[in-house]
């Protein structure tokens, strides 16, 4: 039995397999996270895309485009 409480669990998105993993099971090269919930990890690519778009918009605004 694990000493980890459910609130201490971490979830990762494996970019190679497209699967959510509980705990750091795969190599860091194929892992996004940690996330607090399985659902957040499942949305990892969507979240990353939205953040990238926001950063790109901020860069364009900063450059005065």
PyMOL Python script that loads the backbone (N, CA, C, O; Angstrom):
from pymol import cmd

cmd.read_pdbstr("""\
ATOM      1  N   UNK A   1       0.835  -1.181   0.000  1.00  0.00           N
ATOM      2  CA  UNK A   1       0.000   0.000   0.000  1.00  0.00           C
ATOM      3  C   UNK A   1       0.882   1.248   0.000  1.00  0.00           C
ATOM      4  O   UNK A   1       1.866   1.310   0.738  1.00  0.00           O
ATOM      5  N   UNK A   2       0.547   2.213  -0.799  1.00  0.00           N
ATOM      6  CA  UNK A   2       1.330   3.428  -0.951  1.00  0.00           C
ATOM      7  C   UNK A   2       1.004   4.421   0.152  1.00  0.00           C
ATOM      8  O   UNK A   2      -0.124   4.472   0.643  1.00  0.00           O
ATOM      9  N   UNK A   3       2.010   5.217   0.540  1.00  0.00           N
ATOM     10  CA  UNK A   3       1.796   6.280   1.517  1.00  0.00           C
ATOM     11  C   UNK A   3       1.266   7.547   0.867  1.00  0.00           C
ATOM     12  O   UNK A   3       0.949   8.514   1.560  1.00  0.00           O
ATOM     13  N   UNK A   4       1.168   7.552  -0.453  1.00  0.00           N
ATOM     14  CA  UNK A   4       0.700   8.740  -1.163  1.00  0.00           C
ATOM     15  C   UNK A   4      -0.807   8.867  -1.023  1.00  0.00           C
ATOM     16  O   UNK A   4      -1.550   7.907  -1.226  1.00  0.00           O
ATOM     17  N   UNK A   5      -1.243  10.067  -0.674  1.00  0.00           N
ATOM     18  CA  UNK A   5      -2.680  10.312  -0.640  1.00  0.00           C
ATOM     19  C   UNK A   5      -3.119  10.689  -2.044  1.00  0.00           C
ATOM     20  O   UNK A   5      -2.284  11.087  -2.857  1.00  0.00           O
ATOM     21  N   UNK A   6      -4.404  10.574  -2.354  1.00  0.00           N
ATOM     22  CA  UNK A   6      -4.876  10.941  -3.693  1.00  0.00           C
ATOM     23  C   UNK A   6      -4.507  12.368  -4.079  1.00  0.00           C
ATOM     24  O   UNK A   6      -4.315  12.653  -5.261  1.00  0.00           O
ATOM     25  N   UNK A   7      -4.403  13.277  -3.099  1.00  0.00           N
ATOM     26  CA  UNK A   7      -4.067  14.661  -3.425  1.00  0.00           C
ATOM     27  C   UNK A   7      -2.608  14.824  -3.820  1.00  0.00           C
ATOM     28  O   UNK A   7      -2.248  15.848  -4.401  1.00  0.00           O
ATOM     29  N   UNK A   8      -1.753  13.844  -3.522  1.00  0.00           N
ATOM     30  CA  UNK A   8      -0.333  13.915  -3.880  1.00  0.00           C
ATOM     31  C   UNK A   8      -0.027  13.224  -5.202  1.00  0.00           C
ATOM     32  O   UNK A   8       1.124  13.216  -5.639  1.00  0.00           O
ATOM     33  N   UNK A   9      -1.019  12.655  -5.833  1.00  0.00           N
ATOM     34  CA  UNK A   9      -0.790  11.944  -7.089  1.00  0.00           C
ATOM     35  C   UNK A   9      -0.490  12.928  -8.195  1.00  0.00           C
ATOM     36  O   UNK A   9      -1.034  14.032  -8.230  1.00  0.00           O
ATOM     37  N   UNK A  10       0.385  12.514  -9.100  1.00  0.00           N
ATOM     38  CA  UNK A  10       0.727  13.328 -10.267  1.00  0.00           C
ATOM     39  C   UNK A  10       0.481  12.513 -11.520  1.00  0.00           C
ATOM     40  O   UNK A  10       0.694  11.301 -11.546  1.00  0.00           O
ATOM     41  N   UNK A  11       0.029  13.199 -12.559  1.00  0.00           N
ATOM     42  CA  UNK A  11      -0.264  12.556 -13.826  1.00  0.00           C
ATOM     43  C   UNK A  11       0.574  13.204 -14.917  1.00  0.00           C
ATOM     44  O   UNK A  11       0.849  14.404 -14.878  1.00  0.00           O
ATOM     45  N   UNK A  12       0.973  12.404 -15.881  1.00  0.00           N
ATOM     46  CA  UNK A  12       1.802  12.866 -16.987  1.00  0.00           C
ATOM     47  C   UNK A  12       1.185  12.412 -18.304  1.00  0.00           C
ATOM     48  O   UNK A  12       0.522  11.377 -18.366  1.00  0.00           O
ATOM     49  N   UNK A  13       1.409  13.196 -19.353  1.00  0.00           N
ATOM     50  CA  UNK A  13       0.976  12.812 -20.689  1.00  0.00           C
ATOM     51  C   UNK A  13       2.198  12.323 -21.438  1.00  0.00           C
ATOM     52  O   UNK A  13       3.195  13.036 -21.544  1.00  0.00           O
ATOM     53  N   UNK A  14       2.123  11.109 -21.959  1.00  0.00           N
ATOM     54  CA  UNK A  14       3.213  10.526 -22.732  1.00  0.00           C
ATOM     55  C   UNK A  14       2.995  10.888 -24.198  1.00  0.00           C
ATOM     56  O   UNK A  14       2.049  10.414 -24.828  1.00  0.00           O
ATOM     57  N   UNK A  15       3.877  11.732 -24.737  1.00  0.00           N
ATOM     58  CA  UNK A  15       3.718  12.202 -26.114  1.00  0.00           C
ATOM     59  C   UNK A  15       4.000  11.114 -27.135  1.00  0.00           C
ATOM     60  O   UNK A  15       3.576  11.223 -28.286  1.00  0.00           O
ATOM     61  N   UNK A  16       4.700  10.079 -26.739  1.00  0.00           N
ATOM     62  CA  UNK A  16       5.006   8.985 -27.659  1.00  0.00           C
ATOM     63  C   UNK A  16       3.815   8.041 -27.825  1.00  0.00           C
ATOM     64  O   UNK A  16       3.504   7.609 -28.935  1.00  0.00           O
ATOM     65  N   UNK A  17       3.158   7.729 -26.718  1.00  0.00           N
ATOM     66  CA  UNK A  17       2.052   6.772 -26.771  1.00  0.00           C
ATOM     67  C   UNK A  17       0.679   7.448 -26.809  1.00  0.00           C
ATOM     68  O   UNK A  17      -0.310   6.836 -27.213  1.00  0.00           O
ATOM     69  N   UNK A  18       0.627   8.721 -26.382  1.00  0.00           N
ATOM     70  CA  UNK A  18      -0.653   9.414 -26.301  1.00  0.00           C
ATOM     71  C   UNK A  18      -1.460   9.010 -25.085  1.00  0.00           C
ATOM     72  O   UNK A  18      -2.656   9.292 -25.007  1.00  0.00           O
ATOM     73  N   UNK A  19      -0.818   8.354 -24.138  1.00  0.00           N
ATOM     74  CA  UNK A  19      -1.506   7.870 -22.943  1.00  0.00           C
ATOM     75  C   UNK A  19      -1.157   8.712 -21.727  1.00  0.00           C
ATOM     76  O   UNK A  19      -0.094   9.330 -21.672  1.00  0.00           O
ATOM     77  N   UNK A  20      -2.064   8.731 -20.750  1.00  0.00           N
ATOM     78  CA  UNK A  20      -1.821   9.374 -19.468  1.00  0.00           C
ATOM     79  C   UNK A  20      -1.220   8.332 -18.537  1.00  0.00           C
ATOM     80  O   UNK A  20      -1.680   7.192 -18.476  1.00  0.00           O
ATOM     81  N   UNK A  21      -0.184   8.742 -17.813  1.00  0.00           N
ATOM     82  CA  UNK A  21       0.486   7.850 -16.868  1.00  0.00           C
ATOM     83  C   UNK A  21       0.385   8.444 -15.470  1.00  0.00           C
ATOM     84  O   UNK A  21       0.465   9.659 -15.289  1.00  0.00           O
ATOM     85  N   UNK A  22       0.211   7.578 -14.498  1.00  0.00           N
ATOM     86  CA  UNK A  22       0.218   8.040 -13.111  1.00  0.00           C
ATOM     87  C   UNK A  22       1.637   7.909 -12.586  1.00  0.00           C
ATOM     88  O   UNK A  22       2.181   6.809 -12.488  1.00  0.00           O
ATOM     89  N   UNK A  23       2.224   9.045 -12.252  1.00  0.00           N
ATOM     90  CA  UNK A  23       3.614   9.064 -11.820  1.00  0.00           C
ATOM     91  C   UNK A  23       4.527   9.109 -13.039  1.00  0.00           C
ATOM     92  O   UNK A  23       4.103   8.826 -14.160  1.00  0.00           O
ATOM     93  N   UNK A  24       5.804   9.474 -12.799  1.00  0.00           N
ATOM     94  CA  UNK A  24       6.759   9.591 -13.909  1.00  0.00           C
ATOM     95  C   UNK A  24       7.259   8.224 -14.378  1.00  0.00           C
ATOM     96  O   UNK A  24       8.340   7.785 -13.986  1.00  0.00           O
ATOM     97  N   UNK A  25       6.476   7.561 -15.210  1.00  0.00           N
ATOM     98  CA  UNK A  25       6.805   6.212 -15.659  1.00  0.00           C
ATOM     99  C   UNK A  25       7.733   6.186 -16.868  1.00  0.00           C
ATOM    100  O   UNK A  25       8.581   5.301 -16.979  1.00  0.00           O
ATOM    101  N   UNK A  26       7.583   7.139 -17.765  1.00  0.00           N
ATOM    102  CA  UNK A  26       8.360   7.121 -19.004  1.00  0.00           C
ATOM    103  C   UNK A  26       9.476   8.164 -18.949  1.00  0.00           C
ATOM    104  O   UNK A  26       9.553   8.965 -18.017  1.00  0.00           O
ATOM    105  N   UNK A  27      10.319   8.138 -19.947  1.00  0.00           N
ATOM    106  CA  UNK A  27      11.433   9.073 -20.042  1.00  0.00           C
ATOM    107  C   UNK A  27      10.937  10.508 -20.100  1.00  0.00           C
ATOM    108  O   UNK A  27       9.870  10.782 -20.650  1.00  0.00           O
ATOM    109  N   UNK A  28      11.710  11.418 -19.534  1.00  0.00           N
ATOM    110  CA  UNK A  28      11.347  12.839 -19.560  1.00  0.00           C
ATOM    111  C   UNK A  28      11.217  13.352 -20.989  1.00  0.00           C
ATOM    112  O   UNK A  28      10.512  14.332 -21.231  1.00  0.00           O
ATOM    113  N   UNK A  29      11.888  12.702 -21.939  1.00  0.00           N
ATOM    114  CA  UNK A  29      11.835  13.139 -23.333  1.00  0.00           C
ATOM    115  C   UNK A  29      10.447  12.983 -23.942  1.00  0.00           C
ATOM    116  O   UNK A  29      10.110  13.660 -24.913  1.00  0.00           O
ATOM    117  N   UNK A  30       9.645  12.089 -23.371  1.00  0.00           N
ATOM    118  CA  UNK A  30       8.312  11.806 -23.900  1.00  0.00           C
ATOM    119  C   UNK A  30       7.211  12.155 -22.914  1.00  0.00           C
ATOM    120  O   UNK A  30       6.103  11.629 -23.011  1.00  0.00           O
ATOM    121  N   UNK A  31       7.506  13.041 -21.959  1.00  0.00           N
ATOM    122  CA  UNK A  31       6.577  13.255 -20.863  1.00  0.00           C
ATOM    123  C   UNK A  31       6.249  14.736 -20.699  1.00  0.00           C
ATOM    124  O   UNK A  31       7.141  15.584 -20.706  1.00  0.00           O
ATOM    125  N   UNK A  32       4.974  15.033 -20.552  1.00  0.00           N
ATOM    126  CA  UNK A  32       4.512  16.384 -20.226  1.00  0.00           C
ATOM    127  C   UNK A  32       3.842  16.318 -18.863  1.00  0.00           C
ATOM    128  O   UNK A  32       3.044  15.420 -18.594  1.00  0.00           O
ATOM    129  N   UNK A  33       4.172  17.270 -18.012  1.00  0.00           N
ATOM    130  CA  UNK A  33       3.564  17.286 -16.699  1.00  0.00           C
ATOM    131  C   UNK A  33       4.581  17.659 -15.650  1.00  0.00           C
ATOM    132  O   UNK A  33       5.708  18.029 -15.980  1.00  0.00           O
ATOM    133  N   UNK A  34       4.210  17.572 -14.419  1.00  0.00           N
ATOM    134  CA  UNK A  34       3.063  16.855 -13.884  1.00  0.00           C
ATOM    135  C   UNK A  34       1.790  17.695 -13.885  1.00  0.00           C
ATOM    136  O   UNK A  34       1.827  18.926 -13.895  1.00  0.00           O
ATOM    137  N   UNK A  35       0.675  16.992 -13.876  1.00  0.00           N
ATOM    138  CA  UNK A  35      -0.645  17.582 -13.766  1.00  0.00           C
ATOM    139  C   UNK A  35      -1.309  17.013 -12.523  1.00  0.00           C
ATOM    140  O   UNK A  35      -1.001  15.902 -12.092  1.00  0.00           O
ATOM    141  N   UNK A  36      -2.218  17.781 -11.957  1.00  0.00           N
ATOM    142  CA  UNK A  36      -2.893  17.371 -10.721  1.00  0.00           C
ATOM    143  C   UNK A  36      -3.945  16.299 -10.940  1.00  0.00           C
ATOM    144  O   UNK A  36      -4.231  15.500 -10.048  1.00  0.00           O
ATOM    145  N   UNK A  37      -4.526  16.288 -12.152  1.00  0.00           N
ATOM    146  CA  UNK A  37      -5.592  15.325 -12.423  1.00  0.00           C
ATOM    147  C   UNK A  37      -5.339  14.613 -13.753  1.00  0.00           C
ATOM    148  O   UNK A  37      -4.611  15.101 -14.618  1.00  0.00           O
ATOM    149  N   UNK A  38      -5.953  13.470 -13.879  1.00  0.00           N
ATOM    150  CA  UNK A  38      -5.880  12.714 -15.132  1.00  0.00           C
ATOM    151  C   UNK A  38      -6.454  13.535 -16.284  1.00  0.00           C
ATOM    152  O   UNK A  38      -5.929  13.502 -17.397  1.00  0.00           O
ATOM    153  N   UNK A  39      -7.525  14.266 -16.015  1.00  0.00           N
ATOM    154  CA  UNK A  39      -8.180  15.066 -17.053  1.00  0.00           C
ATOM    155  C   UNK A  39      -7.264  16.179 -17.560  1.00  0.00           C
ATOM    156  O   UNK A  39      -7.211  16.438 -18.762  1.00  0.00           O
ATOM    157  N   UNK A  40      -6.541  16.841 -16.646  1.00  0.00           N
ATOM    158  CA  UNK A  40      -5.586  17.875 -17.066  1.00  0.00           C
ATOM    159  C   UNK A  40      -4.500  17.269 -17.949  1.00  0.00           C
ATOM    160  O   UNK A  40      -4.109  17.862 -18.954  1.00  0.00           O
ATOM    161  N   UNK A  41      -4.020  16.102 -17.577  1.00  0.00           N
ATOM    162  CA  UNK A  41      -2.981  15.433 -18.370  1.00  0.00           C
ATOM    163  C   UNK A  41      -3.511  15.053 -19.748  1.00  0.00           C
ATOM    164  O   UNK A  41      -2.777  15.141 -20.732  1.00  0.00           O
ATOM    165  N   UNK A  42      -4.763  14.636 -19.836  1.00  0.00           N
ATOM    166  CA  UNK A  42      -5.352  14.281 -21.126  1.00  0.00           C
ATOM    167  C   UNK A  42      -5.433  15.488 -22.054  1.00  0.00           C
ATOM    168  O   UNK A  42      -5.415  15.337 -23.276  1.00  0.00           O
ATOM    169  N   UNK A  43      -5.523  16.678 -21.477  1.00  0.00           N
ATOM    170  CA  UNK A  43      -5.601  17.907 -22.270  1.00  0.00           C
ATOM    171  C   UNK A  43      -4.242  18.582 -22.455  1.00  0.00           C
ATOM    172  O   UNK A  43      -4.191  19.745 -22.856  1.00  0.00           O
ATOM    173  N   UNK A  44      -3.154  17.891 -22.176  1.00  0.00           N
ATOM    174  CA  UNK A  44      -1.817  18.490 -22.201  1.00  0.00           C
ATOM    175  C   UNK A  44      -1.479  19.131 -23.544  1.00  0.00           C
ATOM    176  O   UNK A  44      -0.986  20.258 -23.575  1.00  0.00           O
ATOM    177  N   UNK A  45      -1.730  18.447 -24.639  1.00  0.00           N
ATOM    178  CA  UNK A  45      -1.397  19.001 -25.952  1.00  0.00           C
ATOM    179  C   UNK A  45      -2.258  20.218 -26.278  1.00  0.00           C
ATOM    180  O   UNK A  45      -1.766  21.197 -26.838  1.00  0.00           O
ATOM    181  N   UNK A  46      -3.523  20.161 -25.933  1.00  0.00           N
ATOM    182  CA  UNK A  46      -4.431  21.298 -26.157  1.00  0.00           C
ATOM    183  C   UNK A  46      -3.978  22.504 -25.334  1.00  0.00           C
ATOM    184  O   UNK A  46      -3.962  23.632 -25.829  1.00  0.00           O
ATOM    185  N   UNK A  47      -3.613  22.260 -24.085  1.00  0.00           N
ATOM    186  CA  UNK A  47      -3.133  23.334 -23.219  1.00  0.00           C
ATOM    187  C   UNK A  47      -1.855  23.943 -23.765  1.00  0.00           C
ATOM    188  O   UNK A  47      -1.709  25.166 -23.783  1.00  0.00           O
ATOM    189  N   UNK A  48      -0.930  23.105 -24.212  1.00  0.00           N
ATOM    190  CA  UNK A  48       0.329  23.598 -24.769  1.00  0.00           C
ATOM    191  C   UNK A  48       0.086  24.419 -26.032  1.00  0.00           C
ATOM    192  O   UNK A  48       0.736  25.445 -26.237  1.00  0.00           O
ATOM    193  N   UNK A  49      -0.837  23.982 -26.873  1.00  0.00           N
ATOM    194  CA  UNK A  49      -1.152  24.714 -28.099  1.00  0.00           C
ATOM    195  C   UNK A  49      -1.713  26.099 -27.778  1.00  0.00           C
ATOM    196  O   UNK A  49      -1.318  27.091 -28.391  1.00  0.00           O
ATOM    197  N   UNK A  50      -2.629  26.161 -26.821  1.00  0.00           N
ATOM    198  CA  UNK A  50      -3.221  27.439 -26.438  1.00  0.00           C
ATOM    199  C   UNK A  50      -2.172  28.384 -25.863  1.00  0.00           C
ATOM    200  O   UNK A  50      -2.184  29.579 -26.157  1.00  0.00           O
ATOM    201  N   UNK A  51      -1.271  27.855 -25.049  1.00  0.00           N
ATOM    202  CA  UNK A  51      -0.218  28.695 -24.471  1.00  0.00           C
ATOM    203  C   UNK A  51       0.726  29.207 -25.550  1.00  0.00           C
ATOM    204  O   UNK A  51       1.128  30.371 -25.529  1.00  0.00           O
ATOM    205  N   UNK A  52       1.073  28.352 -26.480  1.00  0.00           N
ATOM    206  CA  UNK A  52       1.954  28.758 -27.571  1.00  0.00           C
ATOM    207  C   UNK A  52       1.310  29.849 -28.408  1.00  0.00           C
ATOM    208  O   UNK A  52       1.968  30.824 -28.773  1.00  0.00           O
ATOM    209  N   UNK A  53       0.030  29.694 -28.713  1.00  0.00           N
ATOM    210  CA  UNK A  53      -0.684  30.719 -29.485  1.00  0.00           C
ATOM    211  C   UNK A  53      -0.714  32.042 -28.730  1.00  0.00           C
ATOM    212  O   UNK A  53      -0.543  33.102 -29.332  1.00  0.00           O
ATOM    213  N   UNK A  54      -0.930  31.990 -27.417  1.00  0.00           N
ATOM    214  CA  UNK A  54      -0.956  33.217 -26.613  1.00  0.00           C
ATOM    215  C   UNK A  54       0.419  33.886 -26.607  1.00  0.00           C
ATOM    216  O   UNK A  54       0.517  35.109 -26.711  1.00  0.00           O
ATOM    217  N   UNK A  55       1.480  33.084 -26.486  1.00  0.00           N
ATOM    218  CA  UNK A  55       2.835  33.643 -26.515  1.00  0.00           C
ATOM    219  C   UNK A  55       3.143  34.241 -27.884  1.00  0.00           C
ATOM    220  O   UNK A  55       3.765  35.300 -27.969  1.00  0.00           O
ATOM    221  N   UNK A  56       2.718  33.578 -28.948  1.00  0.00           N
ATOM    222  CA  UNK A  56       2.924  34.109 -30.300  1.00  0.00           C
ATOM    223  C   UNK A  56       2.193  35.435 -30.475  1.00  0.00           C
ATOM    224  O   UNK A  56       2.737  36.374 -31.056  1.00  0.00           O
ATOM    225  N   UNK A  57       0.954  35.516 -29.972  1.00  0.00           N
ATOM    226  CA  UNK A  57       0.193  36.766 -30.038  1.00  0.00           C
ATOM    227  C   UNK A  57       0.905  37.869 -29.263  1.00  0.00           C
ATOM    228  O   UNK A  57       0.995  39.003 -29.734  1.00  0.00           O
ATOM    229  N   UNK A  58       1.413  37.539 -28.075  1.00  0.00           N
ATOM    230  CA  UNK A  58       2.119  38.530 -27.254  1.00  0.00           C
ATOM    231  C   UNK A  58       3.393  39.000 -27.953  1.00  0.00           C
ATOM    232  O   UNK A  58       3.729  40.183 -27.896  1.00  0.00           O
ATOM    233  N   UNK A  59       4.101  38.088 -28.610  1.00  0.00           N
ATOM    234  CA  UNK A  59       5.307  38.462 -29.359  1.00  0.00           C
ATOM    235  C   UNK A  59       4.969  39.410 -30.501  1.00  0.00           C
ATOM    236  O   UNK A  59       5.668  40.401 -30.714  1.00  0.00           O
ATOM    237  N   UNK A  60       3.891  39.111 -31.241  1.00  0.00           N
ATOM    238  CA  UNK A  60       3.482  39.984 -32.346  1.00  0.00           C
ATOM    239  C   UNK A  60       3.099  41.367 -31.827  1.00  0.00           C
ATOM    240  O   UNK A  60       3.445  42.383 -32.429  1.00  0.00           O
ATOM    241  N   UNK A  61       2.384  41.397 -30.707  1.00  0.00           N
ATOM    242  CA  UNK A  61       1.984  42.686 -30.135  1.00  0.00           C
ATOM    243  C   UNK A  61       3.219  43.466 -29.689  1.00  0.00           C
ATOM    244  O   UNK A  61       3.309  44.672 -29.919  1.00  0.00           O
ATOM    245  N   UNK A  62       4.162  42.787 -29.057  1.00  0.00           N
ATOM    246  CA  UNK A  62       5.387  43.436 -28.581  1.00  0.00           C
ATOM    247  C   UNK A  62       6.180  44.030 -29.756  1.00  0.00           C
ATOM    248  O   UNK A  62       6.773  45.102 -29.639  1.00  0.00           O
ATOM    249  N   UNK A  63       6.178  43.312 -30.885  1.00  0.00           N
ATOM    250  CA  UNK A  63       6.887  43.798 -32.084  1.00  0.00           C
ATOM    251  C   UNK A  63       6.092  44.861 -32.827  1.00  0.00           C
ATOM    252  O   UNK A  63       6.600  45.466 -33.771  1.00  0.00           O
ATOM    253  N   UNK A  64       4.847  45.099 -32.413  1.00  0.00           N
ATOM    254  CA  UNK A  64       4.014  46.112 -33.047  1.00  0.00           C
ATOM    255  C   UNK A  64       3.365  45.662 -34.328  1.00  0.00           C
ATOM    256  O   UNK A  64       3.023  46.488 -35.174  1.00  0.00           O
ATOM    257  N   UNK A  65       3.189  44.377 -34.486  1.00  0.00           N
ATOM    258  CA  UNK A  65       2.555  43.832 -35.702  1.00  0.00           C
ATOM    259  C   UNK A  65       1.052  43.840 -35.579  1.00  0.00           C
ATOM    260  O   UNK A  65       0.355  43.420 -36.503  1.00  0.00           O
TER     261      UNK A  65
END
""", "prot")
cmd.dss("prot")
cmd.show_as("cartoon", "prot")
cmd.util.cbc("prot")
cmd.orient("prot")
